[in-house]
């Protein structure tokens, strides 16, 4: 029996996952789906300036 198996069975906390990622120098990318657009690509990646205010609470 693996001693860590009980911890790996717990669902991950998304907020803690983001904190861990950012503390290790990771980056976050996010996109928006616009269903009403006529463009071929309905997704738009957000700019860093659009995401940064949202991530400030995780730093």
N, C-alpha and C positions, 0 to 999 in steps of 0.2 A: 504494500500500500504506500502510495506517495504521500508524504506529510503535507505537501503544498496543495493537494487535490481539493481540500475543503475551501481554500481561498480561491482557487481557480474556478470553482463552481459558483461563486458569488457574481452577480451582475456587476459590470464595471460602472463606476460613477462617471458620467461624461465630464462633469466639471473638474474632477480630479485628474482625469485623463488629459484634459487640455492643460491644466497646471503642470503636470509632469512633463508633457511635451515641450511647453514653452520654457520651462526651467532648464531643459537640456539643449536649448538653442534651436528647437524645432520651429517650423512655420505652419501656418494655417491658411488654407485656401478655401474660398466659399464661392458659390455661384447661385444665380437666380434663374428660375425657369419662367419664361414669359410665354404663356400658351397662346396669347393673342397676336404675337408678332408674325409677320409674313416672311421673315428671314428663314434661311435654311436651318441655321443653328438657333434653337430656341433658348439656349443657355447663355448667360453672360457672367464671366468671372468678375467678382468684385475687386476693386482696386484696394491696395493696402490701406489707404486713407479711409476707406469705407468700413474696413474690418477692425482697424486699430481701436477705435472707441469701444467697440464691443468686447475686445480682448483685454482691455485695461484692468478690468476687475479680476482677471485671472493671473495677473503678474504680481 
